[in-house]
Amino acid sequence: MNTATLPVIDIADPGRADTLRAIDAACRDWGFFQILGHSIDEELLAALRRQMRAFFSLPLAVKREILRTADNPWGYYDCELTKRTPDWKQVYDYGPPDGGVIEPQWPSALPGFEPVIRAFYDACDALALRLLGAISLNLGMPAGFLAPLFRPAHTSFLRLNYYPRCPTPARPPDLSLAAAGHLGVNHHTDAGAITLLLQDAQPGLEVFHDGGWLLVEPRRDALVVNIGDIVQVWSNDRYRAALHRGLVNPDVERYSAPFFFNPAYSAEYGPLPSTTDARHPPRYRAINWGEFRARRAAGDYADYGAYAQISDYSA
């Protein structure tokens, strides 16, 4: 069993030299870390946990009144796939409208739900932008260099995860998919730039590190951060997006809330100028986020061909 410990970093001042060094080491060696000093109010975190439990406690028919679709990705869903394999979970997704068919959906039975979701989304957006500046500095670019990909428009979204009790939990010791039983989420990397995760007290997140799975013990005072495929591309593989998965339990249900910090659909990204030279040529050609995201999202609903990954864009 992997007995390593996920790095824990105080980011109250993310521009400090020692903080930048700690973030750089965590991105390079893990792709994951936990953060303290994140400035998100504890009362807001507690309110989000309450609303999350209240929402998933609603009758199934009520939750399905705001079912998300292939045309509108915001709302409730309980048939998601990861690597074309069903997950043992229910989700609620919230993100910005597009001025057309993509609109947030709110449960009418919970009037306090919308303001809490919006407040937590905004807090995570601001926090992720601060972390983006630290990553940009560590990769040799100005702190604000990457921000225009996320401002004024971006495609970030907040997900609420509910993992019900599972009579047949699976826990493959390697990178194989669950042949018998279920995982909450099969192993994967995140497609976007940065993910912030609020866990509950029940452990269930596992990170693949040094050839084995590490169970991340939840800390009530911390958020989990992981870098996604976009950061791996920016870094020209100096940083690697880590594989991770979600476990389920026969006796205990579990909740979590990841915020996925994603750029505008129009964003084009590739290795940053500071990460390439004659000895380190670009390992990726330019990728359009809208195209990549559409390819990845198609697999959330059914088996629509190959699972999109950044290796498809190798230079």
ChimeraX attribute file (.defattr): number of C-alpha atoms within 10 A of each C-alpha:
attribute: neighborCount
match mode: 1-to-1
recipient: residues
	/A:1	8
	/A:2	13
	/A:3	9
	/A:4	12
	/A:5	11
	/A:6	19
	/A:7	17
	/A:8	19
	/A:9	20
	/A:10	15
	/A:11	22
	/A:12	13
	/A:13	14
	/A:14	22
	/A:15	16
	/A:16	12
	/A:17	10
	/A:18	12
	/A:19	17
	/A:20	20
	/A:21	15
	/A:22	19
	/A:23	26
	/A:24	20
	/A:25	16
	/A:26	22
	/A:27	25
	/A:28	17
	/A:29	17
	/A:30	22
	/A:31	27
	/A:32	27
	/A:33	24
	/A:34	22
	/A:35	20
	/A:36	17
	/A:37	14
	/A:38	21
	/A:39	12
	/A:40	17
	/A:41	10
	/A:42	11
	/A:43	9
	/A:44	15
	/A:45	15
	/A:46	11
	/A:47	15
	/A:48	21
	/A:49	19
	/A:50	13
	/A:51	18
	/A:52	22
	/A:53	15
	/A:54	13
	/A:55	19
	/A:56	21
	/A:57	12
	/A:58	14
	/A:59	9
	/A:60	10
	/A:61	9
	/A:62	16
	/A:63	21
	/A:64	15
	/A:65	14
	/A:66	18
	/A:67	18
	/A:68	21
	/A:69	13
	/A:70	11
	/A:71	9
	/A:72	16
	/A:73	21
	/A:74	25
	/A:75	23
	/A:76	26
	/A:77	20
	/A:78	19
	/A:79	15
	/A:80	18
	/A:81	20
	/A:82	22
	/A:83	18
	/A:84	17
	/A:85	19
	/A:86	20
	/A:87	21
	/A:88	24
	/A:89	25
	/A:90	18
	/A:91	21
	/A:92	25
	/A:93	22
	/A:94	23
	/A:95	23
	/A:96	17
	/A:97	13
	/A:98	11
	/A:99	7
	/A:100	7
	/A:101	10
	/A:102	17
	/A:103	18
	/A:104	18
	/A:105	20
	/A:106	19
	/A:107	18
	/A:108	13
	/A:109	12
	/A:110	12
	/A:111	10
	/A:112	12
	/A:113	19
	/A:114	16
	/A:115	11
	/A:116	19
	/A:117	23
	/A:118	15
	/A:119	14
	/A:120	19
	/A:121	22
	/A:122	13
	/A:123	16
	/A:124	25
	/A:125	21
	/A:126	13
	/A:127	17
	/A:128	22
	/A:129	19
	/A:130	19
	/A:131	20
	/A:132	24
	/A:133	20
	/A:134	25
	/A:135	25
	/A:136	21
	/A:137	17
	/A:138	18
	/A:139	21
	/A:140	13
	/A:141	17
	/A:142	13
	/A:143	19
	/A:144	14
	/A:145	12
	/A:146	19
	/A:147	15
	/A:148	13
	/A:149	17
	/A:150	19
	/A:151	11
	/A:152	9
	/A:153	15
	/A:154	19
	/A:155	19
	/A:156	22
	/A:157	20
	/A:158	26
	/A:159	21
	/A:160	25
	/A:161	23
	/A:162	23
	/A:163	24
	/A:164	19
	/A:165	17
	/A:166	20
	/A:167	12
	/A:168	12
	/A:169	18
	/A:170	19
	/A:171	20
	/A:172	16
	/A:173	11
	/A:174	10
	/A:175	15
	/A:176	10
	/A:177	17
	/A:178	16
	/A:179	9
	/A:180	11
	/A:181	13
	/A:182	25
	/A:183	27
	/A:184	27
	/A:185	22
	/A:186	26
	/A:187	21
	/A:188	18
	/A:189	17
	/A:190	19
	/A:191	25
	/A:192	22
	/A:193	22
	/A:194	27
	/A:195	24
	/A:196	23
	/A:197	21
	/A:198	21
	/A:199	24
	/A:200	15
	/A:201	12
	/A:202	15
	/A:203	18
	/A:204	22
	/A:205	21
	/A:206	19
	/A:207	23
	/A:208	20
	/A:209	18
	/A:210	11
	/A:211	10
	/A:212	15
	/A:213	23
	/A:214	19
	/A:215	22
	/A:216	18
	/A:217	15
	/A:218	18
	/A:219	17
	/A:220	13
	/A:221	13
	/A:222	20
	/A:223	21
	/A:224	22
	/A:225	23
	/A:226	26
	/A:227	29
	/A:228	25
	/A:229	22
	/A:230	24
	/A:231	29
	/A:232	25
	/A:233	29
	/A:234	26
	/A:235	26
	/A:236	23
	/A:237	17
	/A:238	15
	/A:239	23
	/A:240	23
	/A:241	26
	/A:242	22
	/A:243	21
	/A:244	22
	/A:245	20
	/A:246	23
	/A:247	21
	/A:248	28
	/A:249	21
	/A:250	11
	/A:251	9
	/A:252	11
	/A:253	14
	/A:254	22
	/A:255	23
	/A:256	20
	/A:257	22
	/A:258	21
	/A:259	24
	/A:260	27
	/A:261	25
	/A:262	25
	/A:263	25
	/A:264	18
	/A:265	18
	/A:266	13
	/A:267	18
	/A:268	14
	/A:269	19
	/A:270	20
	/A:271	21
	/A:272	18
	/A:273	14
	/A:274	13
	/A:275	18
	/A:276	15
	/A:277	9
	/A:278	6
	/A:279	6
	/A:280	9
	/A:281	12
	/A:282	22
	/A:283	17
	/A:284	20
	/A:285	14
	/A:286	15
	/A:287	18
	/A:288	14
	/A:289	21
	/A:290	15
	/A:291	13
	/A:292	17
	/A:293	17
	/A:294	12
	/A:295	17
	/A:296	17
	/A:297	18
	/A:298	17
	/A:299	20
	/A:300	20
	/A:301	16
	/A:302	15
	/A:303	14
	/A:304	13
	/A:305	10
	/A:306	12
	/A:307	16
	/A:308	18
	/A:309	17
	/A:310	15
	/A:311	11
	/A:312	11
	/A:313	15
	/A:314	13
	/A:315	10
